[in-house]
Amino acid sequence: MSPRLVDALPRPSGAPGLRVWLKSSGYARRLLLGEGGDPWESAPRYLSFFTQAHGLLRPDVGVVDVGDLYRSWVERNPALKTQMAAKSRAAFPLKRMLEEEGPRRLLAEVVEAVAASLRGQTPLVLAFPAPRRWLAEAAAFAGREGVPIDADMVESAAMYMADLVRVVSALPIGGLLLEEDQAAEAGDLEASRPLVNVARHYRWGLALRGRDGGATSEFDTLISTEPVAGGDFALGLDVSRDLWSGGPLATLGGGQFYFAEIPEGAEPESVLQQLARLRA
């Protein structure tokens, strides 16, 4: 059984927890599979890729990037793009993409295999683009750039995502990570409630990356470039910029951990040196 993300998080009250959370899929893919390499061709191929990357980088969280899975699937199945563009509704491309049976089946196979490989020692987290971000990305796959997105569409996207994660509800998942981008708006968290409710139903931890501001009770941890005050709340300090520029790192306080995204083109020796800084 995968440890729950909630149980692995440090707390300001003094409870210790994880120290280093990495986003490394792009870097690991280039390093282990070469330019253009794709770990998502099958579950065994992904498991081999994951175990090599995890053993090399030794993060405190095992992350399966579901957004990467769908980018790979759409790239390898161009007919799906045509189907995603078949209806004019702005949310239809994401709806059609997430209905596709093949990636759902692959996701379930991958999660089962990865969870077994972690042997209950590390929380397994599924990473997703936040609903607004995924709407825009799916629309772009369908040839629709710059589609206006409102709160109702974000809520619809959260419903489609909630339906997707039910596919792996019986598997040992520790939590979900939602990654926002610059287009995020204040009302997005409330509109994402269908997905939040499903995560809570299955007792999965919830993490949010990208929002600088006050803590939200809907999430168990916020990953941000700025410190956040507020309650017994775990905070991931996103030190990606300072880490790879060689700048000084913020000192961890109570209830805090480091988050870093490894640049795809980073040199392996430099990566190991910088990760040693995080663990020092």
N, C-alpha and C positions, 0 to 999 in steps of 0.2 A: 504493500500500500504506500502511495506517495505521501510524504509529510504534507500537512496543510501549510500553505503559504503563511497564513495568519500565525501559526505556531513558530515559524522560522524567523519572523520579523523581530528586530530589536524594539524595545519600548523605552520612552523617556523615563518611565518609572524605575528602570534599572535592569529589566529582563534582557539578557544578551540575545543575539541572533545573528543572522547572516551579515557579512561584511562587504562582499563584492558581487554585484549583479552585472552581467555583461550582455551587450547586444553584439553578436559576432558573426552572424550568418553570412554576410557578404564577404568578410575577411576570410572566414574559414572555407567558404566555397572556392574562392580564388586560390588559397594556399593548398588545399587538399585535392581539388578537382581540376584546377587550371581555369584559364579564361573560357567562359562559356559552359563550364561544367554545371551539371544539374543534379542535385541529390534527390530530387523528387520523382525520379522515373519509376521508383518502386519503393515499397516499405523496407525491404532488405538493404537497398542502396542507401536510403536515408539513415537507417540505423547505423550502418558502417560509418557514414559521414559524421553522424552525431557523436558516436562513441569516440572517434578519433579527435574531434574538436573538443569535446568535453574533457577528455584525458589530457589534452595539450594545454588547455587554458584554465582548467580547474575552477570554474565559477561556482558560486554557492547556490545558484538557481539553474535548473535545467529548463531551457526555453525552446519551444517549438513555435516557429514563426508561421502562423496560418496565412498571413498575407503573402508570404513568399510561396507557399504551396499554390495559392490561386494564381499568382503571377506566372508561375511555371506552367500550370495547367492551361491557362488561356493562351500562352505562347505556343504550347505544343498542340493545341486544338483550335486552330483559327476559325473553324466553323462556328464555334461557340460565340465568337465576337459578332458574327452576323446575327445569330439568334438573340443576343443581348441588345441589338439595335432594332429588333423587329417591332417594338411598340414605342410610342412616343412618350409614355409616362416617364418622368425624370428618374424615378426610383427603380424602374423596370430592369435596367442593366444589372444592378446588384442583385435584385431578386432572382433573375434568371441564372446568374452565375452561381449563386449559393444553392439553387435547386439542383444543380448538376450532380448526378449520382456518383460519378467517378471520383472526384476529389473528396466527397464525403466518405466514401469507402476507404480511400487512401489515408485520410486523416485518422480514421478509427484504427486502421492497421498500424500506422506510425505511432500513435499515442500508446497503444498497447505494447508495442515493441520497446519504445523508449522508456516507458514506465518500468518495464521489467529490467531493463539494463541499469536503471538507477538504483534498483534494489532497496527502495525505501529510504535511501540515505540523503536525498536531495529533493526539494519540492519541484514538481513538474508544473510549469506555467505555460499556458497557450497565449501567444501574443497576437493581437489583432490591430489593424488600423481602427481608430475610433469611428463610430458610425458615419459622421459627416465626411471624414477623410475617405472612408471606403466607398461611399456614394460617389464622390468625385473621381476616384480612381476607376471604378467600374464604368462610369459614364465615359471616361477617356478611352477605355478599352473599346467601347462601342462607337467611338468617333465623335463624342460630344464633349468638347472642351468648354470649361467655364459655365457649366450648368448652374443656375441659381438653386440654392438649397435652403429650405426653410425648416422650421422645427418639426412640422408634421412629417416631412421626409426623413428627418433624423430618427424620429420615433418609428417610422416604418422600417428603416434600416436596422434599428435595434431589435425589432421583432423578427426580421429575417435572420439576424445573427443569433438570436435566442433559439430559433428553430434549429440552426446549424449545430450549436453546442450540445443540444440534446442527443445528437448522434454519439457523443462520447460520454454521456452522463453516467454510464455504468463503469467507466474506467477510472483509474486512480489519478485524478488530476488535483493538483494542489491549489491552483488559482488561475485567474485570467488577468492579462495586461492589455489595457487599451492605450494606444499611442495617438495622441492628437498632433495636429500641425498648426501652422499659423492661421488657418481659416476657422479655428475653433471659436465658438461663441458661448456666452454665459449660459444660455438656456439649454445647451447640449446635454449637460448632465441629467437634467430632469427629463429630457426627451429620451434619454438612453435607459429609462427605468425598466422597460421590458427585459433588457439584457441583464441589468442589475438584479432584478427579481429572480430570474432563473439561476444566476450565480449564487444568490443567497439560498435559494431552495436546495441546491446541491451542496451547500456549505463550502463553496469555493471562495478563496480569498480574492480580493479585487485590488488591482493596482492601476494607477493612472499616470501616464507620462506626458509631460508637455505643458502643464498648467502651473504658472507661477502665481501664487496667491494663497488665500486661506485654505486650511484643511477642509475636507468635506466628509461628512459622516457616512456617505455612501461607499467610500473606499477605505481599504485598510492601510494603504500606503500611497503617497504621492511622490512621484519622481520628478524633481524640479531642479533648475539651476540656481534657485534662491532658497535659503532657509525658510521654513514655514513654522509658525508658532500655533499651538492650539491643541491642548488635551493630550491624552495618551495615544499619540499618533506616530507611526513610523514614517520616516522621511528618507527617500533616496536622494542623495546629492549627485546630480548629473555633472560630473567633472570632465566630460569628454573633451571640451575645448582646452582646459588647462592641462589635462594629462598629456595630450598629444602635441601641445605647443611647448611642453617642458616647463610650464609655469608652476608656481607653488600650489599645493592642494589644500583645500579647506580641511581643517581638523574635524574629525567626526565628534559630534556630541552625543548625548544620550538619545537612544532611539533612532540613530541615523546609520545609513550604510552608503557605500559608494556605488554609483551606476556609471558605466562607461560604454560608449559605442566605439568599437574598434573600426578605424577607417579601412575600407576595402583594400586599399593599396599599401597598407602599412607593412614595414619590414619585420619579419619574425623576431629578430634579435631585439629590435626596439620594443615590440609588443611585450615580450617577456620582461624586459627591463622596466617598462612602465607598470605592468601588472604587479611587479615586485614592490613598487612604490605604494600601490593600493593596499598591499598586505603587510607593509612594514609597521 
